[in-house]
């Protein structure tokens, strides 16, 4: 009986974790969509944002 209760507790904990991770992913997705929408509406990127160069700087 004890093992069954441990299994149920573990199962419930895994379900809670999975739901929390789903909520986090959803929040990230919504924020990205909002950023893309804001960027698409603006004519130019903000002056304080810089694009990272794909190439290393030479000395």
FENLINWO-V564889 format. One record per residue. OMEGA is omega in whole degrees, -180 to 180 (NA if undefined). BURIAL is b if it has 9 or more other ideal C-beta (glycine too) atoms within 8 Angstrom, else e. Layout:
BEGIN
{{OMEGA/BURIAL} {OMEGA/BURIAL}}
END
This chain:
BEGIN
{{-180/e} {-179/e} {179/e} {179/e} {177/e} {179/e} {180/e} {178/e} {180/e} {179/e} {180/e} {179/e} {179/e} {177/e} {179/e} {179/e} {-180/e} {180/e} {179/e} {179/e} {176/e} {179/e} {179/e} {179/e} {179/e} {179/e} {178/e} {180/e} {180/e} {179/e} {179/e} {179/e} {178/e} {178/e} {180/e} {179/e} {178/e} {-179/e} {-179/e} {-180/e} {-179/e} {-179/e} {-178/e} {174/e} {178/e} {-177/e} {-178/e} {179/e} {179/e} {173/e} {179/e} {179/e} {179/e} {-176/e} {179/e} {179/e} {177/e} {-177/e} {NA/e}}
END
